Amino acid sequence: MTIAASSNQVRWLQVWSLASVQGAMSLTWIAYGIYLPKFIEQVFNYPTEQAQQFTAFLLLVESAIAVVVEPFFGGLSDRWQRWYSTRMPLIAAGVIAATALFIGLPCVVIFGGANEFTRLLLPSLAILWAIVMATFRSPVICLLASFAGATQLPLAGSVLTLVGGFVGSIRPLATNFILGLGAPATFAIASITLLAAVASLRSAMFHIPKDLNPALETEDSTPITAFIGNLAIVLLVGAAIGLGIRLMLGEVLPRTLKADLTTFTGLSFQVLMGAALITQALLALATGQVSKLIENKLLMIVSLGGIAAGLGLLTLGYGAIASIVVILFMLTCLSAVNNGMVAFALTMVPKALGGLTVGMFFGGLSGAISIFGFLVPKSASLTNSNVILLDAIAFLVAGIGIAIGSRQKFSTIAMIQNPKE
């Protein structure tokens, strides 16, 4: 189902339903990330450190596979949309399959025991689950274009950032609680939440008046080859933003919190990290309002530059209070980037290629994480100054890519409209 939303319209019921699906997906990944090392430790009889290393390797493989899976199924969902005027059957099939595999993970550990067959089955099932999860992320997220007009996409995206930030804060704040629930209960809750979220999205889409239903391209006539350059830029920007966020939230921010703020505030690192993620989520609402006043690509370029500047300020070491101010500034800029990144991808190609372009963005994001994990298996070996420099470069590359993409889009469209020029 596709909705012809006007440029100043946001369908909030559908947007919140979409955000609930994204939040549920994040919840399953959090449960997976917390328990997979425990499963490996139990099945393989590995010590904790070796189990964590094997987990990191599996996540690396899963990210590498997602580079191909995300664009493929995003593009497939575009075809499904043109053929059947809906992406939901493809999404529902992926969610049901992912849920069955997800529930199977603790079952394998509980009932399989520590033997050779289980040691082969567990990592295979984990990789297969990650592949299936990647099959429906792009088809789901590209629905944002159906729920908000082009100029309102970043505002609608702020809801996804808000929900994602709150769900993301669960890991640092509630890991012990999740472990206390036990694997069967945790995996059951996450699975039910995902199924319920998709059901709510499907129900919300039924509330869209039929007279507003699509005038989207139903012909298989949109030439993908004409937008190869745009898709390549989306891939590059996704990779740069993915690497930048990975370094900022995985390295720079934790190191800064531990070095400057745990002693100053008297709070644990977990509490500070959770508070930072919640703050970033709440700031998304403010930056979403700013996006109504400033064109999205310009706001993203300025925000990416602001993050790079903030990273530079952190190296000056002015103390805890200065670090707090700089971190808040960077989190504000990061919120604006998170709000606008899907909107950027969706506005780089015609609406009929929405699933493919979102898949390219997420494929680039996954690819950057995979390549970084392969080239730098122990990021702790990087000095703080090197991490900050690499992070700043990643965000600046993303900003340059968006700037080029703004001009590339119009030149490509002009070429299609005036092929003889």
VOPAGU-2260 file (C-alpha; in pm, 1 decimal, decimal comma):
REM VOPAGU-2260
SITE   aa  ch    i         X         Y         Z
SITE  MET   A    0       0,0       0,0       0,0
SITE  THR   A    1     134,8     338,9     -94,0
SITE  ILE   A    2      -0,3     671,3      17,6
SITE  ALA   A    3      23,1     989,3    -180,9
SITE  ALA   A    4     108,9    1213,9     111,1
SITE  SER   A    5     117,7    1585,4      49,2
SITE  SER   A    6     439,1    1773,3     117,4
SITE  ASN   A    7     312,7    1915,8     445,7
SITE  GLN   A    8     143,9    1605,4     579,6
SITE  VAL   A    9     258,4    1342,0     829,5
SITE  ARG   A   10      41,9    1040,5     912,9
SITE  TRP   A   11     141,6    1008,7    1276,5
SITE  LEU   A   12     -48,5     687,3    1354,1
SITE  GLN   A   13     138,9     505,2    1080,4
SITE  VAL   A   14     471,2     669,7    1169,8
SITE  TRP   A   15     444,4     562,3    1533,5
SITE  SER   A   16     349,4     210,3    1423,5
SITE  LEU   A   17     655,2     203,6    1199,3
SITE  ALA   A   18     869,9     326,9    1488,2
SITE  SER   A   19     734,7      46,6    1706,0
SITE  VAL   A   20     853,3    -206,6    1448,2
SITE  GLN   A   21    1198,8     -51,0    1440,8
SITE  GLY   A   22    1207,0     -48,4    1820,6
SITE  ALA   A   23    1102,9    -413,6    1834,8
SITE  MET   A   24    1373,8    -504,8    1585,8
SITE  SER   A   25    1629,3    -322,7    1800,7
SITE  LEU   A   26    1502,8    -508,4    2107,6
SITE  THR   A   27    1561,2    -845,5    1942,0
SITE  TRP   A   28    1915,0    -742,0    1847,8
SITE  ILE   A   29    1983,9    -629,1    2205,2
SITE  ALA   A   30    1864,6    -962,8    2343,7
SITE  TYR   A   31    2069,4   -1142,6    2078,9
SITE  GLY   A   32    2383,0    -943,1    2157,3
SITE  ILE   A   33    2352,1   -1002,0    2530,3
SITE  TYR   A   34    2281,8   -1374,2    2517,7
SITE  LEU   A   35    2482,7   -1496,6    2218,3
SITE  PRO   A   36    2816,1   -1491,6    2410,6
SITE  LYS   A   37    2643,6   -1685,0    2690,6
SITE  PHE   A   38    2512,9   -1941,7    2442,6
SITE  ILE   A   39    2856,5   -1984,9    2285,0
SITE  GLU   A   40    3023,0   -2010,0    2623,1
SITE  GLN   A   41    2780,5   -2284,8    2724,0
SITE  VAL   A   42    2779,0   -2485,3    2399,8
SITE  PHE   A   43    3149,3   -2458,5    2312,5
SITE  ASN   A   44    3279,0   -2460,8    2671,0
SITE  TYR   A   45    3476,7   -2148,2    2592,3
SITE  PRO   A   46    3606,8   -1906,3    2853,8
SITE  THR   A   47    3425,3   -1572,7    2857,9
SITE  GLU   A   48    3686,1   -1382,1    2656,5
SITE  GLN   A   49    3703,6   -1646,0    2383,2
SITE  ALA   A   50    3323,5   -1659,6    2364,3
SITE  GLN   A   51    3311,5   -1284,3    2317,5
SITE  GLN   A   52    3571,9   -1304,1    2041,0
SITE  PHE   A   53    3372,0   -1571,6    1860,2
SITE  THR   A   54    3057,8   -1359,5    1901,0
SITE  ALA   A   55    3237,8   -1061,6    1748,5
SITE  PHE   A   56    3339,6   -1280,2    1454,0
SITE  LEU   A   57    2980,1   -1394,7    1396,8
SITE  LEU   A   58    2855,2   -1035,8    1409,7
SITE  LEU   A   59    3125,0    -943,7    1159,9
SITE  VAL   A   60    3009,3   -1216,2     920,5
SITE  GLU   A   61    2645,9   -1112,0     964,7
SITE  SER   A   62    2727,5    -747,5     884,7
SITE  ALA   A   63    2919,1    -852,9     573,2
SITE  ILE   A   64    2626,6   -1062,6     448,1
SITE  ALA   A   65    2385,3    -773,8     513,4
SITE  VAL   A   66    2577,3    -563,9     258,3
SITE  VAL   A   67    2424,1    -782,8     -13,6
SITE  VAL   A   68    2098,4    -886,9     153,5
SITE  GLU   A   69    1973,3    -537,4     240,3
SITE  PRO   A   70    1978,0    -390,0    -114,7
SITE  PHE   A   71    1857,6    -714,7    -273,1
SITE  PHE   A   72    1544,8    -743,6     -61,0
SITE  GLY   A   73    1489,0    -368,2     -66,4
SITE  GLY   A   74    1482,4    -386,4    -445,1
SITE  LEU   A   75    1265,2    -697,9    -434,7
SITE  SER   A   76    1014,0    -513,7    -217,1
SITE  ASP   A   77     998,4    -237,2    -480,4
SITE  ARG   A   78     900,2    -493,2    -740,4
SITE  TRP   A   79     649,7    -645,7    -500,1
SITE  GLN   A   80     501,8    -298,5    -450,0
SITE  ARG   A   81     463,0    -248,5    -823,7
SITE  TRP   A   82     313,6    -591,6    -877,4
SITE  TYR   A   83      79,6    -616,8    -577,9
SITE  SER   A   84      57,3    -255,8    -446,2
SITE  THR   A   85     187,8    -361,4    -105,2
SITE  ARG   A   86     508,3    -467,6      67,6
SITE  MET   A   87     338,9    -617,6     371,6
SITE  PRO   A   88     332,0    -986,6     264,5
SITE  LEU   A   89     709,1    -977,7     213,0
SITE  ILE   A   90     756,5    -803,2     547,9
SITE  ALA   A   91     521,3   -1038,5     731,8
SITE  ALA   A   92     689,0   -1348,8     587,0
SITE  GLY   A   93    1030,7   -1221,6     695,2
SITE  VAL   A   94     911,0   -1136,7    1045,8
SITE  ILE   A   95     744,9   -1476,0    1096,4
SITE  ALA   A   96    1055,5   -1659,6     974,2
SITE  ALA   A   97    1284,4   -1443,5    1188,6
SITE  THR   A   98    1068,6   -1501,2    1496,0
SITE  ALA   A   99    1075,7   -1879,2    1448,8
SITE  LEU   A  100    1454,2   -1878,1    1411,7
SITE  PHE   A  101    1494,4   -1640,2    1705,6
SITE  ILE   A  102    1297,4   -1867,0    1937,3
SITE  GLY   A  103    1505,3   -2156,3    1807,0
SITE  LEU   A  104    1832,0   -2011,1    1938,4
SITE  PRO   A  105    1769,7   -2069,5    2311,7
SITE  CYS   A  106    1593,2   -2398,4    2229,7
SITE  VAL   A  107    1907,9   -2527,3    2058,5
SITE  VAL   A  108    2117,6   -2438,6    2361,8
SITE  ILE   A  109    1873,2   -2575,8    2618,7
SITE  PHE   A  110    1783,6   -2899,9    2442,0
SITE  GLY   A  111    2091,5   -2955,6    2224,7
SITE  GLY   A  112    2356,6   -2963,4    2491,9
SITE  ALA   A  113    2729,9   -2927,7    2433,7
SITE  ASN   A  114    2806,0   -3158,0    2140,3
SITE  GLU   A  115    2946,6   -3133,2    1788,7
SITE  PHE   A  116    2608,3   -3109,4    1620,5
SITE  THR   A  117    2496,5   -2821,0    1844,2
SITE  ARG   A  118    2828,2   -2645,7    1792,2
SITE  LEU   A  119    2761,6   -2651,3    1419,4
SITE  LEU   A  120    2391,7   -2570,7    1446,8
SITE  LEU   A  121    2410,6   -2272,0    1684,0
SITE  PRO   A  122    2633,2   -2039,9    1474,2
SITE  SER   A  123    2457,7   -2149,2    1154,2
SITE  LEU   A  124    2118,1   -2068,5    1304,2
SITE  ALA   A  125    2247,5   -1735,6    1437,6
SITE  ILE   A  126    2377,4   -1629,5    1094,3
SITE  LEU   A  127    2057,1   -1746,7     924,5
SITE  TRP   A  128    1850,0   -1543,3    1172,2
SITE  ALA   A  129    2057,8   -1231,8    1103,6
SITE  ILE   A  130    2011,1   -1281,3     728,7
SITE  VAL   A  131    1633,6   -1310,4     765,5
SITE  MET   A  132    1626,5    -999,4     986,8
SITE  ALA   A  133    1805,4    -811,3     709,1
SITE  THR   A  134    1544,2    -916,1     451,9
SITE  PHE   A  135    1268,1    -695,7     589,8
SITE  ARG   A  136    1444,2    -397,5     748,0
SITE  SER   A  137    1467,9    -198,3     423,1
SITE  PRO   A  138    1110,4    -280,8     309,5
SITE  VAL   A  139     983,7    -167,8     649,9
SITE  ILE   A  140    1183,3     153,3     682,0
SITE  CYS   A  141    1114,0     268,9     325,1
SITE  LEU   A  142     744,9     283,9     419,8
SITE  LEU   A  143     834,0     615,8     585,8
SITE  ALA   A  144     805,0     775,5     241,3
SITE  SER   A  145     442,0     662,6     230,1
SITE  PHE   A  146     360,0     818,7     566,5
SITE  ALA   A  147     516,3    1163,8     522,1
SITE  GLY   A  148     569,5    1410,3     239,8
SITE  ALA   A  149     922,9    1474,6     118,5
SITE  THR   A  150     968,1    1792,9     322,1
SITE  GLN   A  151     834,2    1625,6     636,9
SITE  LEU   A  152    1042,1    1306,9     623,8
SITE  PRO   A  153    1303,1    1425,7     879,0
SITE  LEU   A  154    1025,2    1527,4    1119,9
SITE  ALA   A  155     869,7    1183,0    1084,7
SITE  GLY   A  156    1216,9    1031,6    1116,3
SITE  SER   A  157    1255,1    1199,0    1456,3
SITE  VAL   A  158     998,8     953,4    1594,6
SITE  LEU   A  159    1212,6     662,0    1475,8
SITE  THR   A  160    1518,0     822,5    1636,1
SITE  LEU   A  161    1325,6     879,2    1959,6
SITE  VAL   A  162    1207,1     519,7    1987,4
SITE  GLY   A  163    1542,2     379,4    1873,4
SITE  GLY   A  164    1730,6     583,6    2132,4
SITE  PHE   A  165    1509,8     471,9    2419,5
SITE  VAL   A  166    1530,6     107,2    2315,7
SITE  GLY   A  167    1907,1     138,3    2267,2
SITE  SER   A  168    1947,1     264,6    2624,3
SITE  ILE   A  169    1819,6     -71,6    2749,0
SITE  ARG   A  170    2154,3    -237,9    2689,1
SITE  PRO   A  171    2370,3     -24,9    2920,4
SITE  LEU   A  172    2094,9      26,5    3177,7
SITE  ALA   A  173    1919,9    -310,1    3194,1
SITE  THR   A  174    2162,6    -585,0    3088,6
SITE  ASN   A  175    2157,9    -745,4    3433,0
SITE  PHE   A  176    1778,6    -732,2    3441,2
SITE  ILE   A  177    1758,5    -900,1    3100,0
SITE  LEU   A  178    2001,1   -1169,4    3210,1
SITE  GLY   A  179    1791,3   -1216,5    3522,2
SITE  LEU   A  180    1483,0   -1287,9    3311,3
SITE  GLY   A  181    1654,2   -1583,7    3149,8
SITE  ALA   A  182    1691,1   -1662,0    2781,3
SITE  PRO   A  183    1350,7   -1828,8    2721,6
SITE  ALA   A  184    1152,9   -1539,0    2870,5
SITE  THR   A  185    1368,5   -1270,7    2706,7
SITE  PHE   A  186    1351,1   -1424,2    2360,8
SITE  ALA   A  187     977,3   -1488,3    2394,0
SITE  ILE   A  188     909,4   -1127,5    2498,6
SITE  ALA   A  189    1121,0    -986,8    2214,8
SITE  SER   A  190     952,8   -1215,5    1960,3
SITE  ILE   A  191     601,0   -1130,7    2074,6
SITE  THR   A  192     689,0    -760,5    2071,2
SITE  LEU   A  193     810,8    -783,2    1711,4
SITE  LEU   A  194     503,8    -974,2    1593,5
SITE  ALA   A  195     271,6    -732,2    1773,9
SITE  ALA   A  196     451,9    -430,0    1627,6
SITE  VAL   A  197     418,0    -559,0    1271,3
SITE  ALA   A  198      51,8    -641,1    1334,8
SITE  SER   A  199      -2,9    -285,7    1462,2
SITE  LEU   A  200     165,5    -144,9    1150,6
SITE  ARG   A  201     -56,1    -356,2     927,1
SITE  SER   A  202    -363,1    -244,3    1120,6
SITE  ALA   A  203    -260,8     122,5    1104,7
SITE  MET   A  204    -227,5     102,5     728,5
SITE  PHE   A  205    -590,1      -7,1     702,0
SITE  HIS   A  206    -692,0     330,7     849,5
SITE  ILE   A  207    -564,4     519,5     547,8
SITE  PRO   A  208    -855,8     644,9     333,1
SITE  LYS   A  209    -875,7     459,0       4,3
SITE  ASP   A  210    -902,5     777,3    -196,3
SITE  LEU   A  211    -552,0     868,4     -77,8
SITE  ASN   A  212    -407,3     543,4    -199,9
SITE  PRO   A  213    -148,0     541,5    -452,8
SITE  ALA   A  214     -62,4     707,9    -758,3
SITE  LEU   A  215     284,0     559,5    -727,7
SITE  GLU   A  216     452,6     410,9   -1031,4
SITE  THR   A  217     290,3      76,7   -1103,6
SITE  GLU   A  218     490,9      14,3   -1419,3
SITE  ASP   A  219     831,0    -146,3   -1415,7
SITE  SER   A  220     967,6     154,6   -1600,8
SITE  THR   A  221    1198,4     333,3   -1359,2
SITE  PRO   A  222    1551,9     285,6   -1499,5
SITE  ILE   A  223    1779,7     181,4   -1215,5
SITE  THR   A  224    2083,2     236,8   -1437,3
SITE  ALA   A  225    1998,2     607,5   -1460,2
SITE  PHE   A  226    2038,3     635,6   -1083,0
SITE  ILE   A  227    2352,3     425,7   -1032,7
SITE  GLY   A  228    2546,9     736,1    -934,5
SITE  ASN   A  229    2284,7     836,6    -679,2
SITE  LEU   A  230    2273,4     486,7    -532,8
SITE  ALA   A  231    2653,0     480,2    -508,3
SITE  ILE   A  232    2645,5     807,0    -315,0
SITE  VAL   A  233    2377,9     668,7     -81,9
SITE  LEU   A  234    2601,0     364,5     -24,3
SITE  LEU   A  235    2901,1     588,0      49,4
SITE  VAL   A  236    2707,4     813,2     286,0
SITE  GLY   A  237    2560,9     512,1     464,8
SITE  ALA   A  238    2908,2     362,9     508,7
SITE  ALA   A  239    3056,6     689,7     635,5
SITE  ILE   A  240    2771,6     756,5     878,7
SITE  GLY   A  241    2778,5     394,1     994,8
SITE  LEU   A  242    3150,6     409,6    1067,9
SITE  GLY   A  243    3114,6     750,3    1231,0
SITE  ILE   A  244    2834,9     639,5    1463,3
SITE  ARG   A  245    3018,0     314,8    1541,4
SITE  LEU   A  246    3327,3     507,6    1647,2
SITE  MET   A  247    3139,8     784,6    1827,4
SITE  LEU   A  248    2905,7     567,6    2033,9
SITE  GLY   A  249    3135,0     266,0    2055,4
SITE  GLU   A  250    3469,4     431,9    2120,9
SITE  VAL   A  251    3481,8     810,8    2159,6
SITE  LEU   A  252    3184,9     859,0    2391,4
SITE  PRO   A  253    3263,8     560,2    2619,7
SITE  ARG   A  254    3627,2     664,0    2650,9
SITE  THR   A  255    3531,1    1023,6    2729,6
SITE  LEU   A  256    3272,0     917,9    2987,3
SITE  LYS   A  257    3516,5     686,4    3161,9
SITE  ALA   A  258    3805,1     933,1    3155,7
SITE  ASP   A  259    3627,5    1258,1    3242,8
SITE  LEU   A  260    3279,8    1204,9    3382,1
SITE  THR   A  261    3250,1     890,1    3595,6
SITE  THR   A  262    3464,1    1036,6    3873,4
SITE  PHE   A  263    3325,7    1389,3    3826,3
SITE  THR   A  264    2960,1    1282,3    3849,0
SITE  GLY   A  265    2998,3     981,9    4077,7
SITE  LEU   A  266    2780,1     779,1    3840,2
SITE  SER   A  267    2868,0     448,0    3678,6
SITE  PHE   A  268    2963,5     425,2    3314,3
SITE  GLN   A  269    2646,8     226,5    3237,7
SITE  VAL   A  270    2423,2     497,2    3382,3
SITE  LEU   A  271    2606,7     773,0    3196,0
SITE  MET   A  272    2594,8     582,3    2867,2
SITE  GLY   A  273    2225,1     510,1    2907,4
SITE  ALA   A  274    2159,5     874,2    2993,4
SITE  ALA   A  275    2350,7     983,7    2680,6
SITE  LEU   A  276    2139,3     757,6    2457,1
SITE  ILE   A  277    1815,1     879,3    2615,7
SITE  THR   A  278    1928,5    1240,7    2579,3
SITE  GLN   A  279    2010,0    1184,7    2212,7
SITE  ALA   A  280    1662,9    1035,1    2165,7
SITE  LEU   A  281    1488,5    1330,2    2329,8
SITE  LEU   A  282    1695,9    1581,0    2132,6
SITE  ALA   A  283    1555,8    1422,4    1817,0
SITE  LEU   A  284    1224,1    1594,5    1885,6
SITE  ALA   A  285    1388,9    1937,3    1887,5
SITE  THR   A  286    1600,4    1874,2    1579,7
SITE  GLY   A  287    1291,1    1736,0    1407,3
SITE  GLN   A  288    1127,1    2074,3    1451,3
SITE  VAL   A  289    1438,4    2247,2    1317,3
SITE  SER   A  290    1412,8    2031,1    1004,3
SITE  LYS   A  291    1085,5    2209,2     923,1
SITE  LEU   A  292    1283,9    2531,6     882,9
SITE  ILE   A  293    1603,3    2408,4     713,6
SITE  GLU   A  294    1629,2    2180,3     410,5
SITE  ASN   A  295    1727,4    1829,5     521,6
SITE  LYS   A  296    2048,0    1788,4     324,3
SITE  LEU   A  297    2177,7    2127,1     441,7
SITE  LEU   A  298    2087,6    2046,1     802,0
SITE  MET   A  299    2266,5    1711,9     775,9
SITE  ILE   A  300    2579,6    1868,1     626,2
SITE  VAL   A  301    2590,9    2131,9     901,6
SITE  SER   A  302    2526,5    1867,6    1169,6
SITE  LEU   A  303    2796,0    1634,9    1037,6
SITE  GLY   A  304    3039,4    1925,4    1036,1
SITE  GLY   A  305    2927,8    2011,1    1389,7
SITE  ILE   A  306    3006,1    1657,9    1507,9
SITE  ALA   A  307    3351,8    1677,3    1350,0
SITE  ALA   A  308    3411,2    2013,3    1522,2
SITE  GLY   A  309    3292,3    1869,8    1853,3
SITE  LEU   A  310    3533,9    1578,7    1817,6
SITE  GLY   A  311    3812,7    1827,3    1766,7
SITE  LEU   A  312    3711,8    2015,0    2081,4
SITE  LEU   A  313    3726,8    1695,5    2284,1
SITE  THR   A  314    4096,4    1662,0    2209,3
SITE  LEU   A  315    4167,4    1996,6    2379,2
SITE  GLY   A  316    4091,1    1852,2    2724,3
SITE  TYR   A  317    3930,3    2149,8    2897,2
SITE  GLY   A  318    3783,0    1933,4    3175,0
SITE  ALA   A  319    3462,5    1756,7    3273,8
SITE  ILE   A  320    3219,9    2047,8    3238,3
SITE  ALA   A  321    3352,9    2134,8    2893,9
SITE  SER   A  322    3323,2    1766,8    2796,1
SITE  ILE   A  323    2958,0    1763,8    2902,5
SITE  VAL   A  324    2882,6    2070,6    2689,5
SITE  VAL   A  325    3064,4    1927,5    2387,1
SITE  ILE   A  326    2894,1    1587,7    2424,3
SITE  LEU   A  327    2550,7    1750,7    2439,7
SITE  PHE   A  328    2634,3    1951,3    2128,6
SITE  MET   A  329    2747,3    1639,3    1941,0
SITE  LEU   A  330    2442,7    1441,8    2052,6
SITE  THR   A  331    2220,2    1721,4    1921,8
SITE  CYS   A  332    2395,2    1710,4    1586,0
SITE  LEU   A  333    2379,7    1329,7    1583,0
SITE  SER   A  334    2005,0    1343,9    1642,5
SITE  ALA   A  335    1963,6    1566,3    1336,6
SITE  VAL   A  336    2171,0    1321,2    1131,5
SITE  ASN   A  337    1969,6    1021,5    1251,6
SITE  ASN   A  338    1643,5    1202,2    1175,8
SITE  GLY   A  339    1746,3    1285,6     823,3
SITE  MET   A  340    1950,1     989,0     700,1
SITE  VAL   A  341    1655,7     780,1     574,3
SITE  ALA   A  342    1497,7    1093,9     427,9
SITE  PHE   A  343    1823,1    1163,0     244,1
SITE  ALA   A  344    1824,1     814,1      92,7
SITE  LEU   A  345    1458,3     832,2      -6,3
SITE  THR   A  346    1492,4    1168,1    -180,9
SITE  MET   A  347    1788,6    1056,9    -391,8
SITE  VAL   A  348    1580,0     836,2    -623,7
SITE  PRO   A  349    1220,3     811,9    -746,2
SITE  LYS   A  350     972,3     670,7    -498,8
SITE  ALA   A  351     952,0     346,0    -697,6
SITE  LEU   A  352    1311,1     269,9    -593,8
SITE  GLY   A  353    1259,5     350,7    -225,1
SITE  GLY   A  354    1328,5       1,4     -95,6
SITE  LEU   A  355    1646,3     -31,6    -300,4
SITE  THR   A  356    1792,6     302,4    -193,2
SITE  VAL   A  357    1718,3     236,7     177,2
SITE  GLY   A  358    1875,1    -106,0     131,7
SITE  MET   A  359    2184,3      54,6     -20,8
SITE  PHE   A  360    2208,8     292,7     274,4
SITE  PHE   A  361    2183,7      16,2     532,9
SITE  GLY   A  362    2410,2    -203,9     323,3
SITE  GLY   A  363    2676,5      66,2     331,6
SITE  LEU   A  364    2626,7     109,5     703,8
SITE  SER   A  365    2667,1    -265,8     764,9
SITE  GLY   A  366    2963,3    -281,6     528,9
SITE  ALA   A  367    3150,8      -9,2     715,3
SITE  ILE   A  368    3100,2    -186,2    1046,2
SITE  SER   A  369    3214,3    -514,9     892,9
SITE  ILE   A  370    3524,2    -367,3     729,9
SITE  PHE   A  371    3618,2    -181,5    1047,8
SITE  GLY   A  372    3578,6    -501,1    1250,2
SITE  PHE   A  373    3797,2    -689,6    1002,5
SITE  LEU   A  374    4073,2    -430,3     974,1
SITE  VAL   A  375    4075,5    -328,8    1341,1
SITE  PRO   A  376    3967,9    -637,5    1538,5
SITE  LYS   A  377    4083,4    -476,8    1862,3
SITE  SER   A  378    3979,5    -112,8    1851,4
SITE  ALA   A  379    4131,4     -68,6    2197,6
SITE  SER   A  380    4468,8     -74,2    2020,8
SITE  LEU   A  381    4381,1     261,6    1862,7
SITE  THR   A  382    4487,7     565,3    2058,8
SITE  ASN   A  383    4221,5     813,3    2159,3
SITE  SER   A  384    4353,9    1077,6    1919,7
SITE  ASN   A  385    4351,4     829,0    1630,6
SITE  VAL   A  386    3993,9     723,3    1706,6
SITE  ILE   A  387    3877,6    1085,2    1717,1
SITE  LEU   A  388    4060,2    1167,3    1393,2
SITE  LEU   A  389    3914,0     865,2    1212,2
SITE  ASP   A  390    3567,5     948,0    1345,4
SITE  ALA   A  391    3591,0    1310,4    1231,3
SITE  ILE   A  392    3705,8    1200,0     884,7
SITE  ALA   A  393    3411,1     958,3     857,8
SITE  PHE   A  394    3156,4    1227,5     938,6
SITE  LEU   A  395    3322,9    1478,6     704,8
SITE  VAL   A  396    3318,8    1223,3     421,5
SITE  ALA   A  397    2947,0    1172,0     486,0
SITE  GLY   A  398    2889,1    1546,4     465,7
SITE  ILE   A  399    3084,3    1572,5     140,2
SITE  GLY   A  400    2886,7    1280,0      -1,2
SITE  ILE   A  401    2556,0    1447,4      81,8
SITE  ALA   A  402    2674,6    1772,5     -74,1
SITE  ILE   A  403    2771,7    1590,5    -393,2
SITE  GLY   A  404    2445,9    1396,1    -382,4
SITE  SER   A  405    2241,2    1714,6    -380,8
SITE  ARG   A  406    2392,1    1818,6    -714,5
SITE  GLN   A  407    2405,9    1466,2    -854,7
SITE  LYS   A  408    2033,5    1416,5    -803,4
SITE  PHE   A  409    1934,0    1719,7   -1006,1
SITE  SER   A  410    2184,2    1657,8   -1283,4
SITE  THR   A  411    2063,9    1297,6   -1318,4
SITE  ILE   A  412    1697,9    1398,4   -1331,0
SITE  ALA   A  413    1779,1    1667,5   -1585,0
SITE  MET   A  414    1957,4    1408,3   -1797,2
SITE  ILE   A  415    1651,3    1182,4   -1791,8
SITE  GLN   A  416    1414,3    1464,6   -1875,2
SITE  ASN   A  417    1642,5    1601,7   -2148,7
SITE  PRO   A  418    1829,9    1301,5   -2287,1
SITE  LYS   A  419    1948,0    1488,3   -2593,8
SITE  GLU   A  420    2132,4    1758,2   -2401,1
